[in-house]
Structure formats: C-alpha cells, structure tokens
Amino acid sequence: MEDTSCQKSGPSKDTLGSPVPQETPAHFIHVKLEEYEPTDFSTKELILKKAREVCTCNRQTIITFLCRLFPVLDWLPRYNIKTQLLGDVISGLLVGIVTIPQSVSYSLLANQDPIYGLYTNFFCSIIYVAVATSRHNCVGSFGVLCLLVGQSVNRHLRLAGYGDDSSDSSPLPGNATSAGNGTGACDRSCYAITVALSLSFLVGIYQILLGVLQLGFVAVYLSEPLLGGFVTGSSLTIITSQMKYLLGLKIPRHEGVGSFILTWVDLFRYIQNTNICDLVTSLVALAIIVPVKEINDRYKEKMKAPFPIELLVVIVATVVSHYFNFETRYNSDVCGDIPTGFRKPTLPDISLFSSLAIDALPIAVIGFAMTISLAEIFGKKHGYTVRANQEMIAIGMCNLIPSFFYCFASSAALTKTLLKESTGTQTQVSSLVTSLVLLLVLLWIAPLFYSLQTSILGVVTIVNLRGGLRKFRDTPRMWRLSRLDTVVWWVTMLCSTLISTEIGLLVGVCFALLCIIFRTQRPRAMLLGKVSNTEIYEDQSTYKQLSSIANIKIFRFESSLYYANKDYFKTVLYQRTGVNPVLLAAKHQRVRAPANTETGNSKSFLGTGFDCLKQAKKRAEKPPADACPPSIDMHTLILDCGAMQFIDTVGLSVLKETYHDYKKIGVQVLLANCNPSIRHRLREGGWAGETGSEGQLAFHSVHDAVQFAERWYHVHQEESKEKQDALLDSEDLNFQASL
C-alpha cells in the first residue's frame, strides 16, 4: 500500500487511485516504503529445529540446562563471603525468629497441628534456595493460602465424618481409613494432613506445568487492584475465623458461601460463653504487639533490625500459661504436645486427587502470582533479572517435594519478604540460615510450646494482617487515579468477604476482564484541533485555544476497531462530526426524485423550445428551501488511527462502509497514523477500492493528511469552477440560438 506524506520537493508524476485531480497538488509526493520479503514459515522445519536444540547433548548444553534449572549453581560459586555473608546471616536469623510464631499460628489457620507449619517453612526455605532466581523472596506459609487450605481440609473432614471440634479424633463409624505411613487407623489430625499434602502435591504439579509450558504470562491477568482487593477480603475472612480463638469460644467453622456472616452470627450468639482468661490474654497481647509493630514500621529506616516482639510475647505467654496452669484452671485451649524430629516421608493419597483438583487451582494461581509479583518488585529495585517461568517452577517444587514430608501449600510471604529485604539480605543464603533456626526448634525447642494458648496464636495471625486492612486507607487515592480500578478492588474485596474466597477471586478476574472489554467497547472518541503554529493536534474538548481546520474534521478513536465496538464507532463518529452520511444520502435522493420527474414531464409535453425557456427561468428564480439538498460543513474526514493496535475483518468492513458512505455525499475519507499491520490489512482488503489498487489515502501523520486535504480541495474547487463556467457559456449560447 502506498502512504502519502508531505515533502518539500517538486511534484510527482504518480497519482492517487481515488477522486484526486490529475495533477497532484504541489509539494506532495508518494512515499513508497519497500517492505521486507516475508520469510517462508514452515512448521515442520521449526519443529525439527527445536527438536535438534533440545536433543543436542554435550557437556556445554548439560551445564547450561542445569544452571537454568538450578540457578544456585550459577551464583553460589561467585558468592562473596566478605561482603555478603554478614547481611545474609543477620537477615536469616531475624526472619527465622519471626517465622517461629507465624509457623505455629498459620498451622492453626490451615486446620493443622503446629508441627506441620514448622515443617512447611523449613523444607520450603531449603528447596527455594536451589531453584529460585529471586534473591529476596521468603517462601513459606502465607495467610491467604493457609485460609484456602484450611477451608478445603475442613470440607473434606466433614465429608469423612469427623466432627468440627479438634478434640474429636475419631471418625464416624464406617469412615475409618489407614494412615499414609501405615501406622494404624487415621485420626482427625492424620486425615487433615493427608488432605493437605495431597492438595500441596496437586498445587505443585499445576505450577510446574505452567512453568514448563512457559505460561507465566497468566499472572498478568491478576492485576494489582484485583490482588489487593482479594488480599483485603481474605484478611477480613481470616480475622473473622480467628475471633473464636481470641474469645475462647467453641463454635463450628463455617465454609463456603456466606461463611463470613454466619461466623459473626455465631460469635454474637455464643458471646456469653467467652473464656475470660483467653479474652484477657488476647487483649494484653494486642496492647503490647500492635504499638511495638507500629514503632518498628515507623522507624524501620533508623533501626538496624525490628524488635522481635511477637517471639517475646509468645515466650512470655507460654511461661505464664505454664506456671499458672491456664489449661486446667481456666479451661484455656493450648497447643498441646508438639513432637520433635521428622516423620518418615509418605505418598499423597491418590484417591483424593479428583475431589481436590478444583481446590488446588486457585491456590496454585494465587501462590505463583504472589511469588512472581514480589520477585519482580525486588528484582527491579535491586537491579537483577527474574525469570517468571523459572519462579513458577521454583514455587511448584516448593509445593511438590515438601508434600512428601507432611507440608501444606506455600508461596512467597509478603511480611517475611519485606522483613528479609529491609534487614540487608544479599542472597538466598539467608534462607539457609532461617532453616537452621527452624531446625533447632524442630529438634529441641518445639516441646516447650506445649502451654502456649491458641488465643495468642490468633493474636499473632491478626496482627500480621494489618497490611491488608490498611488498603482501605488507599481507596480515596485510588479513586482519584482510576475509578474503574477502584471498583475492581471493591468488587473483589466484597465478594471474597461476603461470598467466599474462591468465588471472590473468580468474580474479580471476570469483572476485571469485563472492564477491559468495556474500555475497548466504548472507548473515548473526540475531534481534534490544531495547536497554533505547530503540527500538533489534540482533543478539542480537553484543551483550550485549539483552532479548527475549515471544512475538515479530524476524528480520533482511542481503541482498536473490531466486532465488539463497530456500532459504537459509527454512532460516535456521526455524533462528533454532526454528519450522518446515510441520512444525508437519503435526503439527497428524495430531493432529486421530484426534480427528475418534473424534467421528464417537461420534455414529453412542452417540447425542446419550451424546455430551454424553462431552464432560463430556473436560473433567474430561486428554488424553494425544501427543494435544496442538505448542505454539510466539511469536505474531508480524517480518521486518526494512532490508537488502533489492530482491526479485524469486521473493522475493515466498517472502514469500507465509512469510506463509501461519505463518498456518496461528496466527502473524502483519509486515514492517518496507521501502523504497518493495519496498513497491510487495508492494502489486502482494499478499503478504498479494489484489492491491490494504488493510492489508499493513508498518511504517516495527521498534519500530512490535513495539508493534502486543503490542497486537494483547492485544486478541486478550481476545476469545478472552470467546468461550471464552461457549462454556463454553453447554455447561454443554446438559449440565444433558440430565440
């Protein structure tokens, strides 16, 4: 396709293949860009080429493959002990200290025994070191995922016939199962971890498949407002689920639609049964932890390390509960016996895969979305590259392998990652230090937490969700920036809270996609005006002091043109320009019809001589207003296609219709700022003529199109005037001869 542009040179011999004068206006030449020859694409050759690359086996390819699969082989040999070890050790110790109470409290959220939270954080920290590309992510138990795991586990416990009370360790008759390690009948705790590790196995499979198939782009559909609303809604749900531990109430754990409301109804229904001991210790712990955490956040830049108030409160609460015997004296719930050491590896229960397949999907998506988001944020901040697909494989391995060692699903944890980065970590060696801290707890220290109240664990969980609740303060600023993003945030948050977390995520994704479709289906459209003494054209409704071009309308459509917005394109085009070519063409036709009939009758009955007299009389008389065809205030319509990324076949048909409709009323249509793919589609489709015809009237800029339209109209007017003068002279001679 030929593109036309304004050049300071002599006239060209080429002419446009549309209603253009025989002599092209001065200072215009055709800019004919020669395209590269398209390369021959052969699917067979491509497959063979990729197969040769994959199947090539030599020492270098093996080393490259291992380094890509295990990035630790690349950065560990270059590790600088003098400059990096101190920061990694300090950061690892601090994160490990914070991880201890969080591991125990999040186990409660996942409906598991405390020891399994320690297992999860220990194994994930070691595995992530070997396969991750991020230097700052801290992988382990994450509140939102623990909530999803707990909901799935609780649902399967009910299906298996176990009661809601954790003290109920026996299945109902007919529901006895065998433990995964073959040690005997499986009680409630055993069945709960069996469901959790089977779920973790499926989550790891999903994430590894997404990484191997290079589907890391799926994470981009989880926008920041969507994730923010989901995390806030999940935080409210988690806080609600922990309130019964703070009050020491024995109420069932509700799941599914409306669980948030049903839980609060039960809380107020059984509020008279509140355990005073649990309530007092919870309030005291909140009064201590929250102010210290606020001080840590406010002065984190001045403090070398945050004060580990959570661990201190846990230790003091455990000692006080032990010596005052809260369990027997006040009937307070405690963690109970936490075993030391590790259990023998086990296999996931294959029979649960069919019922857990759907539950694992949102956990996998949220897990890799949080992991990739945090990895990319800190990668950009510290200037290193993160491979999204490798991160998906890494977090998949952190779920797949630990599922054999009694661990539940995990991902990068926001709070611990922020702490890890702020305390000066340099590499993932800090995760190894964190694992050593957890190893000490698993081997020797864990039994000391026997008397720790579950209300304290609930307090630790709630305090760590403050970040999600703070998002409410950002909504006014978000509203000023983007109202549509704010609506996405609120819809996702409310659905995640009031309906359920899984449905809330699904509704949020669907609603965000609908918003994108709505933006492209009804985009902004405007008429452009010229900035004085420049070649710049901007929106007349937005900027002042823009001059309009006489008899030329410049229309910009800020979206691609495709089947979903084709009707809106034509509607808004007619509204902005004030010219509906279809209606005007119909009016022209109605005006011409009586005139043609009258002319035919005069020729039949009055003869040639009277006809000449009538024509002379018509020239002297003014026709009535209703007999005049409607006039329009433009001769050229320029479509600015700079915002169009693509047009489909329906969009091409709309452009063709627009061109021909306006051509019928004497208005030519020009295109400007078309990208190469659109120009190729226009050339192949022949939007202004037959396919392959020259002169498609597509210009490189709006200014070129405006200059061409002005000169074209000037030349066209001169030619029309010459023809009209010649016609008038001929009619006068015929009139005189008839006399």
Secondary structure, DSSP 8 states (H G I E B T S, - for coil): --EEEE-SS---S---SSS--SS--TTEEEE-----------HHHHHHHHHHHHH--SHHHHHHHHHHH-THHHHGGG--HHHHHHHHHHHHHHHHHHHHHHHHHHHHHTTS-HHHHHHHHHHHHHHHHHH---SS--EE--HHHHHHHHHHHHHHHHHHT--SSTT--S--TT---B-TTSSSB--HHHHHHHHHHHHHHHHHHHHHHHHHTT-GGGGGGS-HHHHHHHHHHHHHHHHHHHHHHHHT-------STTHHHHHHHHHHHTGGG--HHHHHHHHHHHHHHHHHHHHHHHTTTT-SS---HHHHHHHHHHHHHHHHTHHHHS---B------S--------GGGHHHHHHHHHHHHHHHHHHHHHHHHHHHHHHT----HHHHHHHHHHHHHGGGGGT----EE-HHHHHHHHHTT--STHHHHHHHHHHHHIIIIIGGGGTT-BHHHHHHHHHHTTHHHHTHHHHHHHHHHH-HHHHHHHHHHHHHHHHT-HHHHHHHHHHHHHHHHHHHHHS--EEEEEEETTSS-EEETTTSSSEE--TTEEEEEE-S-B-TTTHHHHHHHHHHHHS--HHHHHHHHHHHHHHHHHHHHHHHHHTHHHHHHHHHHHHHHS---GGGS----S-SEEEEE-TT---B-HHHHHHHHHHHHHHHHTT-EEEEES--HHHHHHHHHHTTTSSTT-S---EESSHHHHHHHHHHHHHHHHHHHHHHHHHHHHHHHHHHHHH-
